[in-house]
Amino acid sequence: MYLIVIGWMYVVLMMSVAEATNTTGSVLGAIVTFFLYGLLPVAIIVYVMRTPQRRRAIKAREAAEDAERAAAERGGSIPPDAGGEAAGAAEASGVAAVRKEP
């Protein structure tokens, strides 16, 4: 993607130079050409193309914050085989255990 952006900016720069050095052209016309054909469209395209990457970064940051918050609530690091709650915790809260018939 960035190679296309660099190529397009080169083309627009050459268009601007041609506008500025032409006998009927002007420097103001070259500046307008550079901004309207170059910077503005490229900025919009790059912003739109990077949207999925920004979303993934936001989700990863939120997941890391959630994991950090959960670890802080548990009092530090989690033992490797911890299930989170004791076996009797469900019955104590009023939820009956479901057992299959042998």
KADA-V513121 format. One line per field, one symbol per residue. phi: phi as a letter, one per 20 degrees, with the letter a starting at -180 (. if undefined). A space follows every 10 residues. Layout:
phi: ???
This chain:
phi: .fffffffff ffffffffff effeebffff ffgfffedff fffffffffe gfffffffff ffffffffff fffenofeff dfeocffeff ffeodffece ff
